[in-house]
């Protein structure tokens, strides 16, 4: 899975902000605010990846157990699905 559209992720005044770029602006108006974990996952979803790879990336980056990483990934992916942002 990966993101449907092209986005630019920026850190502005301590906050992670995602905005659509190019033709994606036509399909997605607005911006997305993310926390650090969301930004971390978002970056990985710009390339084809799997749920398991996202969980493994969280385990390597943060000091969390597998259950916590799985919940974080599942929650984030669900929000992206609801916004119709996943391919």
C-alpha positions in Angstrom: 0.0 0.0 0.0 1.0 3.6 -0.4 -0.5 7.1 -0.6 -2.7 7.9 -3.6 -1.5 11.4 -4.0 1.6 13.5 -3.9 2.1 15.4 -0.7 4.8 17.6 0.8 5.6 17.0 4.5 7.0 20.0 6.4 7.8 20.8 10.0 6.6 24.3 10.8 7.0 25.8 14.3 7.3 22.3 15.8 4.3 20.9 14.0 4.2 18.5 11.0 2.0 19.7 8.2 1.2 17.8 5.0 -0.2 19.6 1.9 -1.0 18.2 -1.5 1.2 19.3 -4.4 0.7 19.3 -8.2 -2.5 17.7 -9.5 -3.3 16.4 -6.0 -4.5 19.8 -5.1 -7.5 19.3 -7.3 -8.6 16.1 -5.5 -7.6 17.1 -1.9 -8.2 20.6 -0.6 -6.7 21.4 2.8 -3.8 20.2 4.8 -3.2 17.4 7.3 -1.6 17.9 10.8 0.4 15.0 12.1 2.3 14.2 15.3 5.8 12.8 15.1 4.7 9.2 14.8 2.2 10.1 12.1 4.9 12.0 10.1 7.2 9.0 10.5 4.6 6.6 9.0 3.5 9.1 6.4 7.0 9.3 5.0 7.2 5.6 4.7 3.8 5.4 2.9 5.1 7.6 0.1 6.7 4.4 -1.2 5.0 1.0 -1.5 5.0 -0.7 1.9 3.1 -3.2 4.0 1.5 -3.0 7.4 4.1 -5.4 8.7 6.9 -3.2 7.4 5.4 -0.1 9.0 5.2 -1.9 12.4 8.8 -3.1 12.0 9.9 0.5 11.2 8.1 1.8 14.4 9.8 -0.9 16.5 13.2 0.1 15.2 12.6 3.8 15.6 10.8 4.0 18.9 10.9 2.1 22.2 7.5 0.4 21.9 6.3 -3.1 22.0 4.8 -4.9 19.0 1.2 -4.6 20.2 1.5 -0.8 20.7 3.2 -0.4 17.3 0.4 -2.4 15.7 -2.3 -0.3 17.2 -0.6 2.9 16.1 -0.2 1.6 12.6 -3.8 0.3 12.4 -5.2 3.6 13.7 -3.2 5.7 11.3 -4.1 3.5 8.3 -7.8 3.7 9.2 -7.7 7.5 9.3 -6.0 7.5 5.9 -8.6 5.1 4.5 -11.4 7.2 5.8 -9.9 10.2 4.0 -9.5 8.0 0.9 -5.8 8.7 0.8 -4.5 5.1 0.4 -4.0 3.4 -3.0 
